[in-house]
């Protein structure tokens, strides 16, 4: 969890319409800045046959979020 915490710290102060985050999770995480962007990203992923997971954080990431991501 501590490794993940430092990687996400900078996201609190920045706004991104869409950001691809290639962390050591074994997958890519994308951060969307709007509902329209979420819909677009989910559509693209579904067309590519990918699995999409959603974890709402309200700007803070903690161990509970990480357990959802690991599932």
C-alpha positions as CSV (number, residue, x, y, z in Angstrom):
1,X,0.0,0.0,0.0
2,X,2.8,2.5,0.8
3,X,4.3,2.1,-2.7
4,X,0.9,2.9,-4.2
5,X,0.3,5.8,-1.9
6,X,3.4,7.7,-3.1
7,X,2.5,7.0,-6.8
8,X,-0.9,8.6,-6.4
9,X,0.0,11.5,-4.2
10,X,0.6,13.9,-7.2
11,X,-2.9,13.2,-8.6
12,X,-4.6,15.1,-5.9
13,X,-3.4,18.5,-7.1
14,X,-3.8,17.9,-10.9
15,X,-6.7,17.7,-13.2
16,X,-6.5,15.4,-16.3
17,X,-9.2,14.8,-19.0
18,X,-7.7,11.3,-19.3
19,X,-4.5,9.9,-18.0
20,X,-2.9,6.5,-18.6
21,X,-1.0,5.3,-15.5
22,X,1.4,2.4,-16.2
23,X,2.1,1.4,-12.6
24,X,3.3,-1.9,-11.2
25,X,-0.2,-3.3,-10.8
26,X,0.2,-5.6,-13.8
27,X,-2.4,-3.5,-15.8
28,X,-2.9,0.0,-16.9
29,X,-5.1,2.4,-15.0
30,X,-6.8,5.3,-16.6
31,X,-8.0,8.4,-14.7
32,X,-11.0,10.1,-16.3
33,X,-12.0,13.7,-15.6
34,X,-15.6,13.6,-16.6
35,X,-18.6,11.3,-17.1
36,X,-18.3,11.7,-20.9
37,X,-14.6,10.7,-20.7
38,X,-15.5,7.6,-18.6
39,X,-18.2,6.6,-21.1
40,X,-15.7,7.0,-24.0
41,X,-13.0,5.0,-22.2
42,X,-15.3,2.2,-21.2
43,X,-16.6,2.0,-24.8
44,X,-13.1,1.8,-26.2
45,X,-12.1,-0.9,-23.7
46,X,-15.2,-3.0,-24.4
47,X,-14.7,-2.9,-28.1
48,X,-11.1,-4.2,-27.5
49,X,-12.5,-7.0,-25.3
50,X,-10.8,-5.6,-22.2
51,X,-12.1,-5.8,-18.6
52,X,-13.0,-2.5,-17.0
53,X,-13.1,-1.8,-13.2
54,X,-14.2,1.3,-11.5
55,X,-13.0,2.5,-8.1
56,X,-14.2,5.9,-6.9
57,X,-11.8,7.6,-4.6
58,X,-13.0,11.2,-4.0
59,X,-9.3,12.2,-4.4
60,X,-7.8,9.9,-1.7
61,X,-6.5,6.4,-2.2
62,X,-6.4,4.0,0.8
63,X,-6.1,0.3,1.5
64,X,-9.8,-0.4,0.9
65,X,-9.4,1.0,-2.6
66,X,-6.4,-1.1,-3.2
67,X,-8.3,-4.3,-2.3
68,X,-10.9,-3.4,-4.9
69,X,-8.2,-2.8,-7.5
70,X,-6.6,-6.1,-6.7
71,X,-9.9,-8.0,-7.4
